Amino acid sequence: MLYTLWLHTYIWPFAIIWPVFFRYYLSQDLYDQHIGGQEWTFVWCGTIITAQSLVWLSTHWNINLRSLFTSTSAKTVSTAQLIKVHPVTNAGSADFCKIERDNAGGKNNVSFLFQKRRFLYDPSKNSFAPLTYSIDLEPKPLLKTYQNSRGIDSASELSRIHQHYGDNTFDIPVPTFSELFKEHAVAPFFVFQIFCVGLWMLDDYWYYSLFTLVMLVGFESTVVWQRQRTLTEFRGMSIKPYDIFVYRLNKWEETQSDKLLPGDLVSVGRTKEDSGVACDMILVEGSAIVNEAMLSGESTPLLKDSVQLRPGDAVLEPEGLDKNAFLYGGTKVLQITHGNTEEERPKIASGVPSPPDNGAMAIVVKTGFETSQGSLVRTMIYSTERVSANNAEALFFILFLLIFAIAASCVVPPELPMELSLAVNTSLAALSRYAIYCTEPFRIPFAGRVDVTCFDKTGTLTGEDLVVEGIAGLGLGHSGTDTPREKDGAHSHITPVLQASLETTYVLATAHALVKLDEGDIVGDPMEKATLTSLGWTLGRNDILSSKLQTGAASSAVQIKRRFQFSSALKRQSSVASLTSINPSGKKVRSTFVGVKGAPETIMKMLVKVPADYEETYKYFTRKGSRVLALAYKYLSTDSEIGSGKINDLKREEVESELHFAGFLVLHCPLKDDAKKAVQMLNESSHRVVMITGDNPLTAIHVAREVEIVDRDVLILDAPEHDDSGEKLVWRSVDDSISIPVDPSKPIDKKIIEENDLCVTGYALSKFKDQSALSTIYRYAWVYARVSPKQKEEILTGLRDLGYHTLMAGDGTNDVGALKQAHIGIALLNGSQDDLNKIAEHFRNNKMKELYEKQCQMMTRFNQPTPPVPVLIAHLYPPGPKNPHYEKAMQREAEKKGTTVALLETASNKTDTVETITSPGAQALLNGQQKQT
C-alpha cells in the first residue's frame, strides 16, 4: 500500500531536520555555539541536501528501497494498491505496477499490467499469472476443439472475451523527450558525473566544469533521442488495422483486424504489400504460402496446411506435427488454396459456410503482445532499458579506483560511464554499416567474453544451393558384378537423375512441398527445387506436374492430391498423387501413388524388405559429406484412381507403411567461401568451435573436418548398429571398426576424451539427460548431429550453466531456441547482392523522400510553390505538373522488374489508375494541382 506523499522517507524526516537546522541558524547564540561560521553553514546545508537527495534518488535506483521508503506491505491482495514485479535477468527492470480490479464475466478480477502483459490473480493458487490461452493449456486441447469451432457464437461470450483479452493492438507509447531525459538524469552514473562537476566548480575549475557539463547533457540528449527514434521504429512494426471477415454470432461479418479476439473464426486472404497476418492463428481449412522472414529470418516461403484432415481425437502439437498449421502475426501470406479444384474442396467439420472473400479459415489463438511478433517486440523494447555497458562491472571498476582516493583527489574520471555507453553505441553504429543489426545492445560487451562458438551446418557453414549428384543404390539387392562396390559392400555408383527408374522419378516429382504462386514463381525448399529442376519436371497450377523431357514418365499426368509435410520429429515427408498413364495397348490407366523421402535410418523401418548393403551404401556417401535421403514408394491402387474423399480420410501411418525402396537421393552442399577461414580465425584466437546440426553424424563429421573443427579420429556416441531397442549406447568409429559400450550412469572414460574428438547424436543426449556425465559431454563434444531444435536449445543452456559464454550462429527456424539461449545469438539472413542493393536503394529513397517532404513543408509555410519531385522518387508520387519525371520513373521501375507498363496519355487518367500516397509532400502536390485546375 502506497504511503501518502508526506510519509515518504525522503519527506517526513527532513520535514523535521530542516526546521531544527533553521532554528540553530536563525538564533545568534545557537549559531555561534554549534555552527560557528559560513563554511560550516555550507557544510551543514550541503550534508542535509545531499542526504535528502540520495534518499530520493535511491527510490529510483533500487526497487526494494523504493518499496521500503514509499509504501508498506499489504496483508492481502484485496487491500493492495501496487505490486512489486521483478523480471528475469536482462528482461527489463523491476517496477511497481498498479493493481486493477473489474467485474468482467460476472466475477471479480484482479490484475496488473507489466511490460504490456496482463497478469491475472488466481485465488486458488494465491498468485498472479499471465493471461492463459487455450493453446497454452496442459494437456494440450484436442484438434476437434478447433475443427468443430464455429467461432464466438454468443454476445455474452463476445463481451466476456473482449473484456478479458482486450483489443488486438500493439500499443507502444513513445515518451516525450523530457520524460526520457528525466529517467537518464537520475541514473547513478549521471548523478556521479554531475557531482564531480559540482566539486570542480568549488575548486574554481569553471571552464573545464562547464564544458564537461555541456558535454554530459549533450551526450545524454543524443541517447534520449536515439531511444525515442527506436521506440518510434518499434511502433511502426505494428500492423495497421485492416478489414477482415470474421464468423461471429453464426454469420460472416466484416470487422477491423484490431478487434479480433481469441476464438474468432476468421477468413485469411493474401496480405497486402505493407501489411501482414493480424495475429497468431491456426488454419482449420485450406492452405497458405507464407513468408516468415520477419520472425525467423527464413527467406524461403513455407507451405502451411490446415488441421482439417488430422484425426480429431489427436492432441494438438504446436511444436510437432501441427507446427505447419500455424500462421504467425506479422508474417505475409503470399497465396491461399483450397485443394486442387473447387469440387474437391473438403467440407469443414463445423459446417460453417465459406467466407465471402473465399479465404482460408483459421481460428485466432493469440492476440496483441502475446503473439509471436508481439513477444519479439517486447523482447526488443524491454530486454534492456538503456544502451550501456555492463553496469555491475563498471561500478566495480569505479569502487576499485576509489581505493586510491585516499592518496589522490581525482581518480575517477566522470567521463568513464559516458565512454562506456559511447563504446556500445559506437559498436551498434559500426555493426549496422556491415548490415548487422543488434536487437539487444546489452549483449555487445558479452561478445568480447565468448568461450564457445556454436554453428549450425546447413545454410551457415555450408551454402543453401544444393547440387544434385544423382541416385545411388538402385542396384541394391542384385547379386550382379556390374555395379561398382566398396570393400564393405557399399554400392558407390551414382545414376544420373534423368536415367532413374519410373518409380524413382515419380517419388522425386511428388514427395515435396513446392507450390506455384499465381505470379508463376515456384517457392519452397531450395533442395526440392534443385531436385525438380535436375529431374526436368515443372510444377503447374493445382499441383499438376509435367515433364519437359521425353522420358518414360513423360506421357504420365501426375497430380499431387495430399501432402504430409516434413517434420523434424518424424524425419520424413510424403505425398499421395494420382497418375494417369498410357499402357502398351494405348489405353489410359489411372492409379494412386505414394512417394516418401526422409532420413535413411527412418525409411528403413518402413520398408517391406530392406535390400542388402542398404546401410553400407548410404553411409559410404554420408562419410564423403553428401546429404543422403532415402526414397520409397507404394501404389494404393494400380487399376483405378482413389477419390479425394478417401485420400483425405487416410492416416499418415497408413500411407507411410509397407513401402518399396526406390534409391538414395545424393546431394552435395558445398562450403561457404569464407566458412573455413572464419573457423580458422576462431581456432587461432583460442575459441572453441562446435557444430550443432540435425543432419547425419557422418555428414556432419566430414564437414567439421573440412572446416577444421575436428582434426583427430572421431568417435560417435550413438546407438549400436542394427539395434532398434532404443536402450543401448556405444562409442563407434566413423568406419564402424570400433564399438565401445557406454553406461550413461557412469563417468565417461578419460582415455576416450584424450585420444579422440567426440561427436554426440540427439539419441545419445536423450539417454544422458539428468545424468552427471552430461556435463562432461558438453565440455568435450565438438560435433552434435541428428539433434532436434529443442535439443539445440538444451545444449546452449547446458554450456551456459557450466559457466561458458556462448555464441550461436544459425539461419533457420530450427535454430531460434538456441539463438535465444546463447549469450550472443547471430541469425544469418539469406541475401544475395541483389537483395543488398534493394535494401540500399530503399534506404536512399526513404532519405530522399524525407528531405523532399521537408522541402514541401517549408515552401508551404512561406506560401511558395512546391518544388518538382526528384526523378529517383518520382514513382512514389502521383503524376501531375509537379511530377514531370513520372513516366520516366515508371519505365525505370518496370525495367527493374522485367515487365512493361502501359502509360496512359493524360495525367487525369493516370491519376485514376495509380494508387496515391497520403504523405504531406504528396498531399501538397495534389492540392497544387487542384488549385491550378
N, C-alpha and C positions, 0 to 999 in steps of 0.2 A: 504494500500500500504506500502511495506517494505522500510524503510529508507536505504540508503547506510550505511555501517559499521561506517564511521566517524561521522554520525549524530546520532548514538545511544547515549542515555543519559549517559551510563556508559563510553563513549569515549570523546565526544566533551567538556563537562565541565572540565574534568580532563586534557584534552589537553591544557587548559588554566591555570589550577591551578598548575600543575607540573612545567611549566616554571617560573611562578611567585615565587614559593617556591625556586627553584634553584637560581633565581635572588637574593633573600634575603640570601640564604645560601652561595653563592659564593662571595658576597660582604662583606668585613670585617666590614665596617661601619654598613650596614643594619643588618648583623648577630648579632653584638654586641648590636644594638639598639632594635631589635624586637625578636630575638631568644634567645640569651644570654647564650647558653651553650649546652653541649652534651645531657643532659637529655631532654631539650626542643626540640632539634633536633629530638630525638627519638619520643617524643610525637607528634610533627607535622607530621613526616613521618607515624607514626602508625595511626594517625587520618585520613590522606588522603587515605592511603592504605585500612583501614577499611571501610571508606565511599565508595570508589570505588568498593570494593569487595561486600559490602552489596547491592549497586545499581545493580551490575551484577548478584548477587545471587537472588535478588528479581525477576528478569526476569524468573528465573527457578522455583521460589516458587509460583508466582501468575501470572495467565494468563492475568489479567487485567493490571498489572504493565508492563508485557512484551509488551502488545499492546501499552501502553502509551509511553514506553521508546524506542521502536524499530520501530514503524510504525505510520501511520496516516490513518484515516478513509477515504475510497473511497466513492465518491458521488454516483457512480453507480456500478452495478455488472460488467459491461463491462470494467471498468478501474481497478477493484480489482485484486490483485495478491494472497492474502491469505484470509482465512475466519476463524473467531474465533468460535469454537464449544464447547458448554457446555453440557455434557451428564447429564442424570438424576442421582440422588444420588446413590452411590455405583455401578455405571456402568462405572468406569474408571475416568480418569482425563481430564480436558479441554485441548484443544490443538489448535495450528494453523495448518490448512490444506491448501495445495496448490490447487488453482483453476485451473482446466484443461479445455481445450477447444478443440473440434473436430468438424468435419463435417459429422459424421455418418448419413446415411439415407438422405443426401442432405440438412440437416439443421444444423444450428449452435447449438451445445450442450455445455452447461456449467455445470460442475460437480466437485465434490471433493470426496475424499476417506477418511473415518473416521472409525476406528475400523473395517476395512475390509468390510465396507458397502459403496456403492456408492450412493451419493445424487445428484439428477439432478435438475437443476434450471427450474422452471415453470414461464415464463414471465407473464402469465395471473394473477397469484397469487403473483408474486414478492417474491417467497420463494423457498427454496430447500426442496426436499422430497426424501425418499429412492426410489430406483427403484421399480416400481409397476409391479406386475404380474397379469395375468387375474383372478387368484383365489382370489386376494385381492380387486377386484373392488366391489363397491357398486352401485346398487344392484348386487348380485352375478350373474354370467353368467348362461344361461340355460344349462341343461345337454346335449342337442343336439349339443352344441358347441364342446363338447368332443366326443360324439358318432359319429358325422359325420366328425370328423377331419381326414385328410389324411397326417398329419404331415406338415413339411415345404416343399412346392411344387415349389418354385422358387429360383434361385440362388441369385437374388437381395434381396429377403426376408431373405435368409440364411445369407448373408453378413451383412444385417442391424441388425439382431438379435444378431449375434456374436459380432459386434462392440458395441452393446448396453449393453449386459449382460456379455460378456467375457466367458472364459472357466469355466468349472465345476470343480474347484480346491479349495483345502484348502491350500492357500499359507501362511504358518506360519513361517516367518523368525525367526531364533534364533540369537539374537545379540551376538557379541563377549563379552568375559569377560571384556575387557577394556571399552566397550560401556556401559554395565550394571553397572560396578563399578563407572563410571563417574556419572551416574544417582543417585546412592546411596551416592556418596561423596558430592553432592551439596544439599542433603536433610537438612532441618533446624536443626534437632536434631544432625546429624553427624557434621555439622559445629559448633554447640554449644559445642559438645564434644571436637573437635579439639581446639576450642578457649580456653576452660578450661585447656586443656593440655598445651597450649602455656603460659597461665598465671602462671601455676605452675612451668614451666621451668624458668620463670623470677624470681620466688622466690627460685630458686636453688633446687627445688624438681625434680632432674634429673632422678633418678632411677624410682621413682613412675610414673613420667610423661611418660617416655619411655615405661615402661611396660604397662601402660594404653593405649598408642598409638598403640603398637603392638597388644594388645588385641582387640581394636576397629577395626583396619584394618583387623585383622584375622576374627573377627565375621562378618563384612560386606562382606568379601570374601566368607565365607560359605553361607551367604544369597544369594549372587550373583550366586554362584554355584548351589544352590537349585533352583533358578529361571531358570537358564539355563537348568537344568535337567527336570523341569516341562514343559518348553516350548518344549523341545525335545520330551517328552511324548505326549504332545498335537499334535505335528507334526505327531507322529506315529498313531494318531487316524484317520488321513486322509486315504481315501480308495485308494489303489494303482490302477492306471488305468488298465483296462482290456478290452478285445474285447467284443463288444455288437452290435447286429443288430439294425439298425435304418432305418425307412422308410423315405427317402428323395428324392425329385425330382422324385416322383412316382415310386420308386424302392427300394427294400431292399438292403442295403449295410452294410458292417462291418466297425465299427469305434471304436476309443478308448472312454472309458466311460468319460474321462475328456474333451471330445469335445462335449458332449451333450448340447443342448440348450433348453430353454423353448419353448414348442410347438412341440417338436420332438415326433414322434410316435416310440416307441421302443419295442423290444421283451424282456420280463423278464423271465429269467430262474432261476433254482436253483443256489444260490450263492455258491461259493467255500468256503472252510473252513476259510480262512483268509481274506475274502472279505465281501462285503455287497451290499445293493442296492445303486446305484451310486448317486441318488438324490431323491427328492420328486416327486412322480408320482401318477396319478390316473388311476386305472385299467378300461379299456374300453372293454376288452374281457378276459374271463377266470376267474379263481380264484386262490388264493395263500394261503399257510400256512406260516405265518410269525412269527418270534421270535423278539419281540420288547424290549427285556430285556435291551439292551444297552441304549435305550432312556427313557423308563418309569419304568424300574425295574419289569415289569410284566413278570414273568418267564413262564407263560402259553402261548404256541403258539396260535396265533389268526388266524381265518379264514377270509380272505379278499375276498369279492365278487365284481365283476365289476359293473359299472353303465349301462351295456349293456341293461338290461331289465327294467330299470327305465323309466318312461314317459319322452320323450324328451323335452316337454314343461315345465317340473318341474324345479324349481330353485335349483342349487347346494347347498347342506347343509353340508359344511365341518365338522361342529361340531355336526351334527344331523344324519339324515338318511344315508348320504353318508360317514360318518366317516370311515366305514369299507371298503371303496373302495380305500383308500389312502395307498400307500407304502412309507415309510419314509426313507430318506438317512441313511445309516449305519446299518439298520436292516437286518436280514438274512431271505432269502426266503428258506423254507425247502422243498416245493413241489408246483408244478403247475398242475392244472387240467383244462379241457375244457368240462365240462359236464360229464355225465356218460359214454357215448360211443362216438366214433368219428362221428357216424351217427347223433347223437343228438346235435352236436356242433352248436350252433346258429351262423348265419352269422352276421358279423359286419355291422353296418348301412352304414359305409363309403365305403364298397366294397373293402377294402384293402385285398389282399391275405394273407394267413397265412405266418408267418415268416419262414425262412429256418430251424431254430432250434426248431420249434414247441412250442415256448414260448408263454406266455400270453402277450397281447398287452396293453400298457399303454402310457399315454400322460405325458410328463415331465412338471411339473408345477413350480418347483423352483430348482435352482442350486446353487452350491458354498456355501458361508456363509449364504445364505438366507434360506437354508433347515433347517429342524428341528435339524439335527445333527450339522449343521453349527452354528445355534443360540446357541446351548448348548456349543459348543467350545468357541464361542465369550463370552458367559457369564462367563466361567471359566477363560478366559485369561484377560478380561477387567473389571471383577467385582471389583477387587482391584489390583492396580499395585504392591503394596508391602505388604508382610505379616507383619502386625504390629497391635498394639492395637489402640484404638480409639484416633487419633491424637489430636482432639479437647479437649478431657478430659485430656490427658497428658499435653498439652500446658497450660490448665487452672491450673493444679496442679503445674507446674513449675512457672507460674506467681504468684500463691499464695505463694510459697516458697520464691520468690524474695522479697516479702514484708519484710521478716526477714533479707534480705541482708544489711539493714541499720545498724543492730546490729551485724551481723556475716559476716565473709569474705567468707565462703564456705558453702552455704546452699543447693545448687542444685547439687546432685551427677551426674557427667557426665555419669555414668553407667545407669541412670534411663531409658532413651529411649532404650538402648540396652537390659535392663532387661525386659522391656515391650514387645519388639519384641521377646525376647527369651521365654517369657511366652507363646506367641501364637505358636511359633514353637514347643515348648515342648508339648503343648496341641495337636498339629497336630500329633506329633510322638506317644503320649500316646493313642490317639484315634485310630490310624492306627493299633496298636498292638491288638486292640479288633475288627479288621475288620470294623472299622468305618472310612469312608473317607470323607474329607471336600473339597468341590469344591470352597467355598468362605470363606477363612480364616478370613476375617474381621467380620464374624458373631459370631466367638467364644466368644468375650467379651460380645455380646448380651445375650449369653446363661446364664450368671450369673444374668441377669436382667429380666428373664421371669416372667410374672404375670399369664398368662393364657396358659394352655397346652390343645391342642385340639387333639382328637384321632378319626380316622376312626374306624368303628366297625369290619366289616368282614376282616379277614386277619391281623388285627392289635391287637385288644383286644381279638378277637376270632380266632380260628385256621382256616386253609384252608380246613382241612379234614372234610367234612360234613358227618353226619351219617343219612342215610335214615330211618326214623321211620315207614313210611308206607303211606297209602292213607286214608284220612278222608272224611266224608261227602258223602259216596256212598249211604247211606240210606236217604239222604235229599229228601223231597217231599213225603216220605211214612209215613203213619199215624200209622204204627205198633208200638207196645210197646217193640219189641225185641231189639231195638237199644238203648244203654245207652245214656241218655240225662242229661244235667245240668238243673239248675233251670230256666235259661233264654231260654231253648230250644235247646242249642247247642248240637250237636252230638259229644260225646267225644270218640267214638270207632274208633280205627285205624285198618284198614285192611292191612295185610301184602301185600307187592307189588306183590308177586307171586300169591296171591288169588284175584287180581283185575279183573275187567271185561275186556272183549276183547277190547273194545274201549279205555279204560283207558290204557291198555298195549300198544296199537298202538300209543297213544299220547306220552307216555313216551319213546317209541322206536324211534319216528320220530322227535319230537319237540326239537332239539338240534343242536349244531354247531360243533359236534365232527367229526373228519376226521382221516382216517387211512393213515399213511405215507407209502411210498414204502418199508421202512425198517421193517414195521409191527407194529410200535408203534401207539397207538391211542392218539391223542393230542386234548386238548380243556379244557373247564371249569371243574374244579375238581368236582363241584356239579353234572354236567351232566354225568361225568364218573362214579361217585358213584351210580347215579340212574340207569344207564345202567347195571352196574355190579350187583346191587341188583335185577334187573329185570331178570338176567340170559340170556341176549342177547349179541351178539357180532356184531361189525361193520366190514364189509369186504370191498373189493375194490369196486369202483364205487358206494359207499353209499348203498350197499346192506346189510340188517340186517337179522340175523338169530337167532333163539332161541336155547340155549343149552338144555333146559328143555322140557319135554313133557307136554305142556300146551295147552289151546285151540287155541292159536295163533301159535303153533309150526309148524303147517302144512302150514302156510301162508308164501309167499315170499314177502318181503317188500323192496321197493327201494325208497329212497328219490329223488324226481325229482327237487325240487326247495326249497330254504330256504329264509325266510325273517328274517334277523338276529335281535337279541335283540338290542333295542335302549333305552337309558336312558330316552329319551323324551317320548317314547311310552309305556315303561314299559311292553313290551311283545315281544314274538317271535313266529314264526310259520313255518310249513313246509308242503309242498304238496308231497304226496307219492303215489305210485301205489301199490295196494295189489293184490296178486294172491292167492286165497284160494280154497279149495275143499268143495263143498256143500254136504249135506247129500246123494244126489244121485250119488256122485262121480265125478261130472263134475267140471272143473276149472271155477272159477268165477273171473273176473278181475274188479277192482273198483279203484276209485281215492279218497284218504282220506286226510283230512286236520286236522293236530294236532296243537293246540295252547296252550301255557302256559304263565303265566305272573302274575302280581300283582292282587290279588282277586278283588280289587275295580275297576281295569281296565277291567278285563274279564267280570265282572258282567254286564257292559253296552253293551256287545256284545252278550249276551245270548238271545235265543228266549224266554225262560222262566226262570226266576230266582227262584230256589227252595226255599221253606220256610226254615227259620232258616239259610240261607246262610251266612249272616254277623255274626250272633251269633257264628256259628261254627268256621269260620276262626279266629275270634277274640279270641275265647277260647284258641286256640293253640298259637297265637302270644303273648298273655299275659303270657304264660308259657315260652316264649323265643324261641320258634321254628320259623324256617323260613318256610313260607307257600306260595305255588304257586298254583294258580287255574289252572285246566286242562279243556280243552274244545275241541270239535271236530265237524266235519260235513263231509258228503260224497258229493263230487262234482258229482259223478256218482256211482251207485251201480251195474250196469249190464254191464259196459264196461269201458275200460281204456282210459282216455283222452290223446291225443297225446302231445308230448313235446312242439310242436309249440303253441298249445292253452294254455298250462300251462305257457309258457313264456310270453304270452300276458296278463295273469291275473294281475290285480292290487291288491295291498296289501289290500285295503279297501274291495274289493270283497271277498278275501279269509278269512279275519278276520271279518266276519259278520254272523248273524243268526246261532250261534253256540249252541251246546248242552253241558250241564255240565257233566264232567267226574270225578269229585272229586277234593280234595285238596292234593297236594303232601306236606307232612310234613317232614321237615329235621331239624336236631339238629346240632348246631355248637358249640362245647364245647369251653370254655375259654382257652386261652393260659396259660401255667403253672404259669407264673410269672406276668400275667396281673393284678390280684388283688393286689399283693404285690407292684407292681410299682405304681399303683394309690394310694394306702395307703401311700406310702412314699411321694408322691407329696402332698397329703392332709395334712400330718403331717408337711410338710415344708411350709405350707400356700400358696401353689399354687392352683389356681382354675382350676379344671379339667372339660373339656367339651367334649361331644361326638357329632360328626357330621357324619351322615350316610344317605345313600339313602334307608335304609331298613324301614320296617313298624314301626310306632311310638311305638306300643305296644311291639314289639320285642326289640326295642332299649331301652325302659324303663326297661324291665326285665334285660337285660344285664347290664345297668347302675346301677341298684340296686345291682346286684351280685358283681360288682367291687367297689361298694360304691361311685359312682359318685353322686347318689341321695340317701337320707335316709328319706325324708318326703313324704307325699302324693304328687302325681304328677298331675298337670293339663296340658292338651294338648290343644294348640291353633291350631284349625283346623276348617274345615267346619262342619256344623251340620250333624248329622246322617240323611240319606235318603234325602239329599239336593244336587241336581245336578245343581243348578242355577249358581254356581260359584261366588256368590255375598256375601253370609252370612259368618259370622265368629263367633265362640264361644270358650269359655274355657270349656272343658269337662273332666270328670274324666276318669280313666282307665276303670272302670266298667260302664261308661255312666250314672251313677246315678246323676251327676251334669252337668248342661249345662247353661253357663252364656253368653249371647250375648255380642259381642265386636264391638265397633266402632273404626276402625283404625285411624280415625282423632282425637280421644280423648286420653288423657293420660291413661295409664294402672292403674287400681285400686291398690293402695299400699297394701291393705289388702291381695290381691291375692299373691303378691310378698312376703309378710312377713310370710304367713302361708303355702305356698306350694313351691315345686320345679317345675320348668317350663320346658315343652317340646314344641317345636315350629316346625311345619311342613313347608315344602317348599311352600305349598299353602298359608299359613299364611304370610310367609315372602314376597311373591309377593304382597299381599294385603297391607302390611305395607311399601312397597317401597316408598321412598320420603316423608314419614310421620315422624313427630318429635318424635313419640313414638318408632320408630325403635331403637334408641339408648338405650332405656330402655330395650328392648328385648335383645340386645347384652350384656348388663350389667348383666342381671339376668337369662337368659336361661341357662340350664345345658345340655339339650339334643336337638339336631336338627335332625329331621327324614324326610325321603322322600324328601331330598334336591337334586337338580341337581348338577353336577360338577361346573357349573357357580355360583350357589348359595353358594357352599362351599367357592369359591374364594371371593365372596362378604362378607361373614361372617368374614373371616380373615381380609379383607380390612376395614370393619366396626370397628372391635376391635382395629386395628392399629390406625385408625383415632381418636378413643376415648382415645388414649394415652397408651394403653396396649402394653406390649412386649409379643409377641405371639410365641408359638411353635406349629407346626402341624406335626403329625406323621401319615403317610399313606403308603399304599403298592401298589396302582394300578394307572392306567391311569386316573381314575376319580378324583384322589387327586392332580394331577400335578399342576393345577392352584392355589389351596390352599397352596401347598408347596412353591410355588414361592412368594406368598403374605405374608407369615409368616416371622417374623424376623429370626426364626430358623425352617427350613424345614427338617424333618427326613424321608427319603424314606427307607422303610423296604424292603429288598430283601428276597425272599423266598429261603432259602438254608438249605439243610439237612447237617448232619455231613459228608456225602459222598462228598457233594459239597465243604465243607470247606477243606476236605482232598485233593481234587483235586486242589484247589487253592494253598494250601501249597506245594503240590508236584510240581505244575507248577512253583512256585516261586523258589523252591530248584533247579529244573532242569535248569532254566534260569541262576541262580547264578553259578552253576557248569559249564554250557556251556560257560559263560563269562570267568571264570577262565581258563578253558581248552584252549579256543581260544587265550587268552593272553599267555599261555604257548607255544602254537604253534608259535605265532608271535615271541616270544623271542628266541625259538630254531631256527627258520628260520633266524633270524637276525645274530645268531652266527654259521650258517651253520651246525647245529646239527639236527639229525633225530627227527621228531616229536614224542611225547610220545603216547602210545596207548590210545584209547578213554575209559574213565571210564565206568564201567558197567551200572551205573544208567542212563547215557545219550547215551548209545550205539545205541538205536533205533532211535536217531535223526540224525545219520550219515550213510553214505552208507557202505555196507560191504566191507571187504578187509583185507589185512595183518595188517593194523594199527587199525583194529576194531575187535579184536578177540572175543569180547563178544556179537557180533551182534545177533547170533542165540538165545542165552540165553535171551537177552533183548527183542527180538521179541516174544518169547514164554511167557515171563512175561507179556508183554502188551496184548497179546491175552487172557491170563487167566483173566486179569482185565476186559476185555470187554466181557468175556464169549464166546469167539469164538476160532476157531482153525485156524492155518495158515499152509500152505504148504511151507516148506523151501526147496529151490532148492539146488542141490548138489554142484554146482560150484559157486564160487564167481562172475564169469563173468556173469552167467545167472541171479544171484541176482541183479547185478547192472542194468540189463536191466529192471527189474520189479519193482525196488524200486525208488521212486522219490527222487532225491538228493536235497540237500540244497546248497545255494551259499554263506555260511558264510566263513570267512577267514580260520577257522580251517578245515572245510570240503574240501575247495579248496586245502589246504596244503596236506591233506590225498590223494586226487585224484592225485595231482602232484607227490607225493611219490610213488604211485602205478605205474604210467606211467613210472617213471624213472627205477623202478625195472624190469618192463617188457621190 
